[in-house]
C-alpha cells in the first residue's frame, strides 16, 4: 500500500477514478486490539488516553461493563481513517468483489430496507405500535 487517502477532495477523487489502480475503502478494518492500541498511541495519543481512562474507570453492571462516559467524551472526535490509517505504515489492502453498503445512519437503513404499507422498516421480530414511517 502506498497511501491511504480518506475522502479526497472531488478533483482528486475524479483524477484517481480516471487513472484507475486505486481501491475503495469499505471501512472494514481487521487488527489485534494490542496493535490498534500501539498505533493509537503513536498517532492519536489523546484518543488512546481517553479510551484507556474510560476502561480504567468502567463499572460492572450485571452482565455489562459500562465505560466511563466522562473520560470517553473527552476523546477527540476523529475517525480511525484520519487518526490512524492515513498515517500508519502497518497496513495492507485485501481486494474484494463483494457488494458493500456503509449503513452509517438510520436514514441509510431506511432507504435500503423493505418498507411496510406505513413506511416502516423492520428486521427480524419487531413489534410496532402506532408508528408511521418516513415518507419521501
C-alpha positions as CSV (number, residue, x, y, z in Angstrom):
1,X,0.0,0.0,0.0
2,X,1.4,3.3,-1.0
3,X,-1.0,5.6,0.8
4,X,-4.4,5.6,2.4
5,X,-6.5,8.7,1.5
6,X,-9.8,9.2,3.3
7,X,-12.4,11.1,1.3
8,X,-10.1,13.1,-1.1
9,X,-11.4,16.4,-2.4
10,X,-13.6,16.0,-5.5
11,X,-11.0,16.9,-8.1
12,X,-8.5,14.4,-6.6
13,X,-11.2,11.7,-6.4
14,X,-12.1,12.2,-10.0
15,X,-8.4,12.0,-11.0
16,X,-7.9,8.8,-9.0
17,X,-11.0,7.3,-10.5
18,X,-10.0,8.2,-14.1
19,X,-6.4,6.9,-13.6
20,X,-7.5,3.6,-12.1
21,X,-5.3,1.4,-9.9
22,X,-6.9,2.6,-6.7
23,X,-9.1,0.7,-4.2
24,X,-12.2,1.9,-2.4
25,X,-12.2,1.8,1.4
26,X,-15.2,-0.2,2.6
27,X,-14.4,0.8,6.2
28,X,-13.7,-2.8,7.3
29,X,-10.5,-3.0,9.3
30,X,-9.1,-6.0,11.0
31,X,-6.4,-5.9,13.6
32,X,-5.4,-7.2,17.0
33,X,-6.5,-5.0,19.9
34,X,-2.9,-4.6,21.1
35,X,-1.8,-3.5,17.6
36,X,-4.6,-0.9,17.4
37,X,-3.6,0.5,20.8
38,X,0.0,0.7,19.7
39,X,-1.0,2.6,16.5
40,X,-3.3,4.8,18.6
41,X,-0.5,5.7,21.0
42,X,1.7,6.5,18.1
43,X,-0.8,8.6,16.0
44,X,-3.7,9.5,18.2
45,X,-2.4,9.7,21.8
46,X,-5.4,11.7,23.1
47,X,-7.8,9.1,21.8
48,X,-5.7,6.3,23.3
49,X,-5.5,8.1,26.7
50,X,-9.3,8.8,26.8
51,X,-10.1,5.2,25.8
52,X,-7.7,3.8,28.5
53,X,-9.2,6.1,31.2
54,X,-12.8,5.1,30.2
55,X,-11.8,1.5,30.7
56,X,-10.0,2.1,33.9
57,X,-13.0,3.9,35.4
58,X,-15.5,1.4,34.0
59,X,-18.1,-0.1,36.3
60,X,-19.7,-3.6,36.2
61,X,-23.5,-3.6,36.0
62,X,-25.0,-7.1,36.0
63,X,-23.6,-8.6,32.8
64,X,-22.4,-5.3,31.3
65,X,-19.2,-3.3,31.6
66,X,-20.1,0.4,31.4
67,X,-17.3,2.6,30.2
68,X,-16.8,5.9,31.9
69,X,-18.7,8.4,29.8
70,X,-16.9,11.5,31.1
71,X,-13.5,10.1,30.1
72,X,-14.7,8.8,26.8
73,X,-16.4,12.1,25.9
74,X,-13.0,13.9,26.3
75,X,-11.6,11.9,23.4
76,X,-11.2,13.9,20.2
77,X,-14.0,13.2,17.6
78,X,-11.9,11.7,14.8
79,X,-12.4,8.7,12.6
80,X,-9.9,5.8,12.6
81,X,-9.4,6.6,9.0
82,X,-7.9,10.1,9.8
83,X,-6.4,9.2,13.2
84,X,-4.5,6.1,12.2
85,X,-5.0,4.7,8.7
86,X,-3.7,7.8,6.8
87,X,-0.6,7.8,9.0
88,X,0.4,4.1,9.6
89,X,2.9,2.2,7.6
90,X,1.5,-1.0,9.0
91,X,-1.4,-1.7,6.7
92,X,-2.4,-3.8,3.7
93,X,-5.2,-3.9,1.3
94,X,-7.2,-7.0,0.5
95,X,-9.1,-6.5,-2.8
96,X,-12.6,-8.0,-2.7
97,X,-15.5,-8.0,-5.1
98,X,-18.5,-8.3,-2.6
99,X,-21.3,-5.9,-2.6
100,X,-21.0,-3.3,0.1
101,X,-23.1,-0.5,1.6
102,X,-22.0,1.5,4.5
103,X,-25.1,1.7,6.6
104,X,-23.7,4.5,8.7
105,X,-27.1,6.1,9.7
106,X,-30.7,5.1,10.3
107,X,-31.6,7.0,7.2
108,X,-29.4,4.7,5.1
109,X,-31.0,1.6,6.8
110,X,-34.5,3.1,5.9
111,X,-33.5,3.8,2.3
112,X,-32.2,0.3,1.7
113,X,-34.8,-1.6,3.8
114,X,-38.1,-3.0,2.7
115,X,-40.9,-0.7,3.9
116,X,-44.3,-1.8,5.0
117,X,-47.5,-0.1,3.9
118,X,-47.0,2.6,6.6
119,X,-43.4,3.3,5.6
120,X,-41.7,1.4,8.5
121,X,-38.6,-0.7,8.1
122,X,-38.0,-3.6,10.5
123,X,-35.7,-6.6,10.6
124,X,-36.3,-9.8,12.5
125,X,-39.0,-10.0,15.2
126,X,-40.3,-6.5,15.7
127,X,-43.4,-5.0,17.3
128,X,-44.7,-1.7,16.0
129,X,-47.3,0.3,17.9
130,X,-48.9,3.4,16.3
131,X,-45.9,4.0,14.2
132,X,-45.8,5.8,10.9
133,X,-42.6,5.5,8.9
134,X,-40.9,8.3,6.9
135,X,-42.4,9.4,3.7
136,X,-40.2,10.7,0.9
